[in-house]
Amino acid sequence: MNASFENILNIILDWKKFWFGLIFLGSVLNALAKQSAYLSSIENISFWAFLLGGLIGLIAKFRGAWL
């Protein structure tokens, strides 16, 4: 049981840039979009904001760096 917990924890830690992009950047982009008069009129803007944050995190994970 302890080994399976460590395996799950290692998977989560290996994808930390993706999680950061999804949760943090997605939240920031969502908040900015909600404040914009144009972007707030778009249907499912929260989904698109978090998707963009996740994609940025995914790109950073595979590149190995944010910039």
Secondary structure, DSSP 8 states (H G I E B T S, - for coil): -HHHHHHHHHHHHHTHHHHHIIIIIHHHHHHHHHH-TTGGGSTTHHHHHHHHHHHHHHHHHHHSS--
